[in-house]
């Protein structure tokens, strides 16, 4: 049972990580393929669809909008209804814990001739939605939010007009919502990014036949569009792999091979940071599938220098910064970053949660309004970890437990199911 009942997890230090692993399908890509397949014409088949609760929320919302979906293990078959085939839901659409579901589906719902309401769990209900409501309102949708611009979102869609939108904050979800809405608008919708964010939506739209143009940080889509159903293969989730990459680098004598990991350049900034620090992480068997890069990763324990993560890299590392902060304690110089205020409005205040739990493990941490600094060469000790219901905090501190002295107990460990239900089983397998 552990110290806190069935939802807590006890972990001890690891001697090494070894073996070969395959990660579940990429969450970000799975969300997008499902939404686009729903509004495409004809059937789509998505292989290695994410096992996460978040992506199941997307499928449940699409079913409630009248889309026929069959799921068998990791294969999802979707009968596309075209741009005009969705039907008004009989009740609220529940996005669960998934900000991706709520923000991106808003773009699709903005183009529908009916009213819909998007709701979420307690955590999602605290997250900012004004950033997506504002551009969609400019396009012609009517959107109401709760106080402070938070969910629920009440969307009355209809005739949309194209806009040119300069992104005030780096957000792939907001960018995607605007591009999805642009599929329904007459003419060219343009999004301009300050900093590059993950481009899975643009790639998938190209693959399905949309008229989309990209030049540096400007993306344009022409509507009304006609998307064609397709067979897709989802690469392994590099955001899930990140925890195993970090663990294999800092646990001595580790030697781990990871198969079919997605290596899209807008997502692989993790390797761009770790390899120059001295990380032995090598890409082998690189290939392209459905416009997405993937390959095998070979990672071995390494002496890491540490250092500063430049602000320009932060948007591409936003999911990995919690585990990088843990890794920083085991580097020579420590690790620090700024420009990550976005982490304060994720499933938890991730900056505060990382600082709090590292201190519980005896680490020295400096917390900034928009970042963290951790000293290097620190000895961690086992502690009681509170992930605040946040899957990435729970997984980051499972990695910390592997290099800590004594036993670490992670409360509410089942929160990892949001993105990676098999996380602890896979970790147990590679640590023996």
N, C-alpha and C positions, 0 to 999 in steps of 0.2 A: 504493500500500500504506500510506502514512503511516508515522509513526515507530514504531508498535507493532504493525504487521501489519494485517490486514483488519478487525479489530474496533475500531480507533481511528478517530477522525474529526478532520480538520483544519478549523478555522474561522477566518475573519478578520473584521475589523470590517465593518459594513454601512453603506451610505450612507443607506438608508431601507427601510422595509417598505411595499409597496403591493399593491393588488389585492383580490380577493374569495376567500374560502376557506370550505370546509365541513369540519367536524371529524367524526371517527368517532363512532358512537353512544356515549352515556354508559355507562361501565363499571358504575357502581353500579346503574343502572336495568336494564341488560342482565342482570346476575347475578340480580336479583330476579325479573324477568319469566320467565327460564328456569326457576328453581326453582318458582315458583308455577304456571307452565304445566304442569310435570311432575306436580304433585299435584292439578291441576284435572281436571274431567270434560270430555271432548271436546277437539277440536283447538285449538291456538293458533298464531298466525302473528306473528312478531316482525320488523318491518322496521327497517333501519338498526342491526342488532345490532352490538355493539362488535367491532372487529377485533383486540382485544388478546389476548395469550396467556392472561391471567388468565381472561377470560370463556370461552375455549376449554376451560380446565381445568374450569369448571363444567359445560359441555356434556358433556365426557368422563366426569365423575363420574356425571352423570344417566344417560348411556347404560349405564354399568356397573351401574346400579340397575334396568335393564330398560326404560328409557324410549326410545321410538322418536323419533329426532331426524333431520331432514334439514336440511342447510345448503347454500344456494346463494348465493355472494357474501355480501351483508349481510342476507339473509332467512333466518330460522330457523323451521322448522315443527316443532312438538312435539305428539305425541299424548299428551294427559294420561291418567294411569292412576288418578286419584282418590287420596284419602287412604290407601287400603289396598292400592293396586296395585303399589307398589315391591317389588322382589325382592332377596333377600340377594346382595351382590356376591360374585364368585368369588375376588377378591383385594383387596388394599388399594386405597382410593380416593385417587388422587394429585391433590392440590390445587395442585401445582407451587409457584409463588411467591405464590399468592393467599390472603391472609388472609380476604378476603371469602368465598371458596368454603368454606374450612374452618370459619369461625365460623358462617356462616348455615346451611350444610348440616347442621351439628350439630343445629340446632333441628328440622329435618325428620327426621333419623335418630333423634333421641330418641324420636319417636313410632312407630317401626317395631318389629315383633316379631322382630327379628333383630339379630345382632352385626355391626358394621362397624368398619373401621379407616381413619382418615383420616391420610395422610402428606403431606409436602411436601418442597421442596428444602432445601438447607442453610440458606438465609436464613429461610424460614418455620419451620424446625425450631427456631429460636432465639426465636420470638415467643411472647408469653404467651397461654395458652389457659385458665388457671384461671378467668379472668373470665367465660368462657362456660360452662365445666364446672360451676361452682358453682350458678348458678340452674337449669340443666337437671337437675342431680342432685337439687335440692330438689323438682323436679316429678316425680321418680320414675325418671329414666334412671340407668343405672350407667355411669360414665365414668372411665376410667383415662388418665392422662397420663404422659409421661416425667418425669424428675427436673426440679424447678423449675416444674412445670405447663406444660411445653412439649410440642409434638407429638412422636411420633404420638398421636392420640386414639383410644382404643378405646371404642366406644359400644355398649352393649347397651340397646336401647330397649324400649318396651312401654307399659303403661298409665300415662298421665300424669295428674296432678292439677293444677288451676290454682293459681297463686300470685299474690301481690302483691309486686312487686320494685322496691325503690328503688335506682336505678342509682348505684353508688359512683363510677364514672368515666363521663364522656361518651363513649359508643360506639354509633354507629348499628348496627354489626355485632352487638353483644351484644343490643341492644334487638330487632333483627330476629330473632335466633335464638330469643329468648323468645316473641315473637309467633308465629313459625312453629310452635314447639312447642305454643303455646296453641291452634292450630287442631285439635290432636289430643286436647286435654284436655276433660273434661266440665265445663262451666261457664266462668266468666269469669276470664281471665288479665289482670293489670293491671301495667303498667310505668310507673314515675314517674321522670322525668328531672330532674336538677338544672339542666342547661343543655340547650337544644334542639339536637338533631342532625338530620341529613338524614332526611326523612320519606317516602322513596320506597316503603318497604315498606307503610306505612299507606295511601298513595294507591293502590298496586296492589291491595291487599286490598279496598279499597272498590270499585275498578273491577271486580273479579272476583266481587263479591257476598258477601263475608264480612261478618259482623255485628261491626262495629268502631266504637268510640266514641272521640272525642278531645275533651279539655277541657284547655286550656292545656298543661301538660307531663305530663298523665296520658293514657295510651293503654290501651284495654281491647279485648280480642278474645274472642268467645264461641265455644267449640267444643262438640262436633265441628262443623267447618265444611264447607260444600260450595262449592267454587270452580268457576266456569264459565270454560272456555276462551274466548279473545278474540283479536281482531286488535289488535296494539300497534304504535306507532311510537315509536322511541327518539330523544329529542332529541340534538343534538350535545353532546359532553362538555365542560362548562365547565372541568373540571380540566385538560383538554388545551388548551382555548382560553386558559387563564390564562397560559401561556408566551408566546403570541402577543400577548395584551393587554399584558403587561409589556414585551415587546420593542418594540411599536409606540409605547408611551408614552415610552420612554427613547431610542430611536434617532431622531435629528433627521429632519424632513421626511417622517415616516411617515403613511400614510393607508390604513387597512385596514378592510375590511368582512367580517364573519364571519356566515355564514348559519345560521339554525335552531339557535342555541345554547340549551341548557337553562337556564332562569332561575328554577328553583324557589327561593323565598325562603330556604330552609334551605341553599342552595348558593351564592347570589349575594352573600355577604358581601364577596367580593373587590371588587365594584363599590361597595359601601357604604363601603369603606375608601379606594379610589383616587379616587373622584369628589370627596369633600370635600378631598382633598389637592391638587386641581387637575387631576385626570386628565380629559381629553376623551374620555369613553366614553359613547356615547349608544345607548339601546335604541330600535329601531324595529320596527314590525310585530309587536307582542306578541300571542300567541294561546295558547289552551289546547288541549291534545291529550292524551287519556287521563288527564286530571286533572293534567297537568304543564304548567307555563308554558314557552314558548319564544319566541324572537324573534331578530332580526338585531342585531348590535352594530357600531357605527361607532366606530373608535378612531383618534385622531390623536396625534402626538407632543405632549408637554405638559411644562411646568415644574411639577415636583411638590414640594410643601412637605415631605413626610415627616411624622414624628411617631410617637406611641405607638399601637400596636394594643391596644385594651382587652381585658382577659382574657376578658370575656364573649363576645367575637367569635371567640376562638381556636378553639373546637370546629368552627365553621363554616368555618374557614380552614385546617384542619390540613394539607390537601394542598398549599395554595398558599404556605405560609410559607417554604419554601426559595427560590422564585423572588421572593417579596416581599423577602427579605433581600438578594438580588442587586440588585433595583430600588432598595432603600434607599440603596445606595452612590451612586446618581445623583440623589438628592433633595437639597433645600436643607438640611434639618436632620438627615438620617439617619433611621433607623427602629429601633424596639426593641419587644420583646414579652416577656411572661412567661406562665406558665400552660400551657406547651406541652411538659411532660415526656413526653407521649405520643410525641413525635417521636423519643425515644431508643429506642423499641421498634418502629420501622417496619422496612422492608426493610433499612435501615442505621440507625445512630445519626445521624439527619439533622441534629441540632444540631451534632454534632462534624464531620460531613462538610462542612456548609456553611462552618463556621468555618475548617476546614483548607484548603479550596479557595479561599475568598476571600483568605486570607493568602498562598497561593501566587500569587495575582494582584496582590499588593501592597496589599491592603485592610486597614484597621484594623477589627478585630472584637472585641467582648467577648462571651464565652460564659458564660451563667448555667446553673445546674442545670436550669432549665425554660424557657430562652429565649435570645435573642440580642440584641445591640445593634450596629448598624453606623453609623459616621460617614457624613455626607453629603458630596457634592461630591468624590468620590474618583475618581482616575484609575486604571483597571484596566490591567494589562499581561497580554499573552498568556502562558499557562503550561500545564504538563502537569497535567490534571485527573484525579483518581481518584474516580469516582462510587461506588466500593465496591459495584458491582453493582446500584445503586439507580436506577431509571428517572427518578425525579423530580429526583435530584441531577444526572444527566447532562443533562436538559433545562434545568434552571435555569442550568447553567453554559454551555450553548449560547447562552442569552440573554446571559450575561455576556460571552461571546466577541464578540458583535455590537457591544459598546461598548468593547472593550479595544484597546489598541495592540499590533500584532503578531499572531502566530499562536497560537491556542489548540488544544491537542490533547486530545481527550477519549478516555481509554482505555476499553475495553470498552463502546463506544457502542451495541452491539447490545442492551444491557439495556433500551433504550427500547421494545423489542418487547413487553415485559410489558404495557404500557398503550397504546402509540401507535406501531405499526410504521412508519408513513409520516412520522414527525416530521421527520426530516432532509430528506426529499424536499420536503415542504411548506415547510419553512423556506428551502430553497434557492430555491424558486419565488417566494416573496414578497420575498426579498432580491435577486432578480435574479442 
